[in-house]
Structures are given as C-alpha cells and as structure tokens.
Amino acid sequence: MDIDVTLRQDEVLALLAEAAPLRIHLTEGDEDRRYVELEPPSEVTFVAGRGVRIVTRGRLRHELAGVGLPFDIRRVQVLFLPGVISGHHGQRLDFRLVVESADLENVPGVVEGVVVSKVNQALEPERVHMYWELAQTLSISVPLPERFEPLDRFTTRALAAQVTVTNESLILRLRLGLSLTRSRPRPSDDRGAASDGGSTPGSPARAGQP
C-alpha cells in the first residue's frame, strides 16, 4: 500500500510561523553554553530536488578560544534538508538543518566561517535528535477479536520511503506492507463426533438405534 503525504508551500509557511521564534540548544547538559536562536522567517523558498531555504535573523551563543560569546545574527540563510536513511531500527527520516551563510554582527569573515562550520556540526540530526524512526513507528501489531477465529493479529511494516521536494511542495511517499497472522491454520471444531452424525457419550439414543 502506498501513502503520499504532501505539504504545500502555504502549509510549510504556517508550520514555520508556529515554530519561530526558536532556540536550538547545541549542547546537552549545559544548555546555556551554546545555542542558536531563529526569528520568524522573512523569506522561504522551495529548492527542487534539495529542500526548503529559509532566510531569517537571530542570535547565537558559541565558544571561541574556550570563552562563550553571544553574537547577533543580522541575516542567516538555512537550508532544511529532509532525507530518508538507514538507521539503527531500519529506515528513518532525517531533518537536517544546514547554515549556508550567516552575517554575524561585528565578527570578521574568517571567524564567521569557523563559527558556522562548528554550528553545522552541532546541528547534525544524530546530535540534536532531529529524525523520525519511520520503520519503528510504522511497525504496528494489533490484536484482533477472538470472534474472528483463527485470526490473531493485523500487522503493518514500512517497506520503503522517499522524500521529494518540488518548487512548491514537499512530498513523503511511504510503502507499507499489510498482513494478518493466524493462531492456527483452521478454525477448531468443538462438536467432535457430533459433526460426523454420531452421538456423544451420555446422550440419548436416536430413534431406531438400540
């Protein structure tokens, strides 16, 4: 069974409006050491075959020479790259954020490049847990009522997944496998010999029988 989920441009814009302003913590444990803050986007563009490009502004706190410093981001261009990969539990959908360029206030270009590179490393999906375990989530086993003898369970599993980005939409295509399991090959027959026309022990004899 194939399922297509399509997010059109207006729907993506609505989601981004709900998501921002947003602070993404770049470290675990000491959350105030490194983070990036993004304001609501001023531009959103679909890049066919790649992802969604977002232009906004914000703030950044990062370490230089072991010292945590805050920076104002006058302009930042971020590319959102969804993609399906093979994870620890089968196929998963990664949500990757890549800072393509950033204009940090009062920061030289060489230092900007170093900071952007370190931020992109910290934004790897594995590090910030920005992914969806498709195979694990869509593998479902539902028990069926006992009245449907001898059916046992209805199961689903993810067979394949693909993400496509066009100039105006983001499409997730899923292929699911559906199956039924049985507790035994055939329904049981509790009537025993009675189903063959014989009488059960202790039952009255039929007419014409001794």
C-alpha positions in Angstrom: 0.0 0.0 0.0 1.4 3.4 -1.0 0.6 6.6 1.0 1.6 10.1 -0.2 1.8 12.9 2.3 2.1 16.3 0.6 2.9 19.6 2.4 2.3 22.6 0.1 4.0 25.9 0.4 1.3 27.6 2.5 1.2 24.7 4.9 5.0 24.8 5.4 4.8 28.6 5.9 2.2 28.1 8.6 4.3 25.5 10.4 7.4 27.8 10.3 5.3 30.6 11.7 4.3 28.4 14.6 7.9 27.1 15.1 9.6 30.5 15.5 11.0 32.2 17.5 13.0 29.1 18.3 16.1 28.4 20.4 18.1 25.3 19.4 20.5 24.1 22.1 23.7 22.8 20.7 25.0 21.0 23.8 23.5 18.5 26.2 23.6 19.1 29.9 24.8 22.7 30.0 22.1 24.2 27.8 23.2 27.8 28.1 26.7 27.4 26.8 25.9 27.1 23.1 22.7 27.7 21.2 21.3 29.4 18.1 18.0 31.4 18.1 16.0 31.9 15.0 13.3 34.5 14.4 10.2 34.1 12.1 11.5 33.8 8.5 11.5 36.7 6.1 11.9 34.5 3.1 11.0 30.9 2.3 11.9 29.2 -1.0 11.4 25.6 -2.1 14.6 24.3 -3.9 13.5 21.4 -6.1 15.4 18.2 -5.5 17.0 19.6 -2.3 14.9 21.2 0.4 13.5 24.4 1.8 15.6 27.5 2.1 14.8 29.9 5.0 16.2 33.4 5.5 15.8 35.0 8.9 17.8 36.7 11.7 18.5 35.7 15.3 21.1 35.3 18.0 24.0 32.9 18.6 26.0 31.9 21.6 29.2 29.9 20.9 32.6 29.4 22.3 35.8 31.0 20.8 39.1 30.0 22.5 37.1 28.5 25.3 35.1 31.6 26.0 31.3 31.6 25.5 30.3 34.7 23.4 26.9 36.0 22.3 26.5 37.2 18.7 23.7 39.0 16.9 22.8 37.4 13.6 21.8 40.1 11.2 21.0 37.6 8.4 21.2 33.9 8.2 20.3 31.5 5.4 19.4 28.0 6.4 18.6 25.0 4.2 16.2 22.4 5.6 17.1 19.1 4.0 14.7 16.2 4.7 16.0 12.8 3.7 15.5 9.0 4.3 18.4 7.0 5.5 19.0 3.6 7.1 19.2 4.0 10.9 19.6 1.6 13.8 15.9 0.5 13.6 15.5 0.4 9.8 14.6 3.4 7.6 14.3 6.8 9.3 13.5 10.3 8.1 16.2 12.9 9.0 15.5 16.6 9.4 18.8 18.2 8.6 19.4 22.0 9.1 22.5 23.5 7.3 23.5 27.1 7.8 24.6 28.2 4.3 25.6 31.7 5.2 25.4 34.0 8.2 26.1 37.7 8.8 27.3 38.0 12.4 27.5 41.5 13.8 31.0 42.8 14.4 32.6 39.4 13.5 35.3 39.1 10.8 34.5 36.8 7.9 37.2 34.3 8.7 35.8 33.9 12.3 32.3 33.7 10.8 33.3 30.7 8.7 34.7 28.9 11.7 31.6 29.5 13.8 29.2 28.5 11.0 31.2 25.2 10.5 31.0 24.4 14.2 27.3 25.2 14.3 26.6 22.9 11.3 28.5 20.0 13.0 26.4 20.6 16.2 23.1 20.5 14.1 23.7 17.0 12.7 20.4 15.1 13.1 22.1 12.5 15.4 23.3 15.2 17.7 20.1 17.1 18.1 17.8 14.1 17.6 16.1 15.6 14.6 14.7 12.5 13.0 11.7 10.2 12.8 12.2 6.4 13.1 9.8 5.5 10.3 10.3 1.7 10.3 9.9 1.6 14.1 6.9 3.9 14.3 5.0 2.3 11.4 5.6 -1.3 12.5 2.3 -2.0 14.3 0.8 -5.2 15.6 -2.9 -5.0 16.6 -4.7 -7.9 18.3 -8.0 -9.0 16.6 -11.2 -10.0 18.4 -11.4 -13.7 19.4 -14.6 -14.0 17.3 -12.6 -13.8 14.1 -11.2 -17.4 14.6 -8.4 -18.2 14.0 -7.1 -14.7 13.0 -4.7 -13.4 15.6 -3.2 -10.0 14.6 -3.2 -7.3 12.0 0.3 -6.1 11.3 1.9 -3.2 9.3 5.5 -2.6 8.4 7.4 0.1 6.4 8.8 -1.3 3.2 10.1 1.8 1.6 10.1 5.6 2.0 11.1 8.5 -0.2 11.1 12.3 0.1 10.7 14.6 -2.9 10.9 18.4 -2.9 9.4 20.3 -5.8 9.2 24.0 -6.5 6.0 24.3 -4.5 5.7 21.2 -2.2 7.3 18.6 0.0 6.2 15.0 -0.6 6.7 12.0 1.6 5.9 8.7 -0.1 5.5 5.6 2.1 5.1 2.0 1.1 3.5 -0.2 3.8 3.2 -4.0 4.0 0.0 -5.2 5.5 -0.6 -8.8 6.8 -2.8 -10.9 9.0 -1.4 -13.6 11.4 -3.2 -16.7 12.5 -3.2 -18.6 15.8 -3.7 -21.9 13.8 -4.3 -23.0 10.2 -8.1 -23.6 10.5 -10.9 -22.9 13.0 -11.3 -25.6 15.6 -14.4 -27.9 15.7 -15.6 -28.4 19.2 -18.5 -30.6 18.2 -16.3 -33.6 17.7 -18.1 -36.8 16.7 -21.4 -35.0 16.6 -20.4 -33.3 13.4 -20.0 -36.8 11.9 -23.6 -37.8 12.7 -22.6 -39.9 15.8 -23.9 -39.4 19.3 -21.7 -38.1 22.1 -21.2 -40.2 25.3 -24.2 -39.9 27.7 -26.6 -38.5 25.1 -30.0 -40.1 24.4 -30.1 -42.8 21.7 -31.7 -41.7 18.4 -34.9 -43.4 17.1 -34.2 -46.7 15.5 -30.9 -47.2 17.5 -30.6 -49.9 20.1 
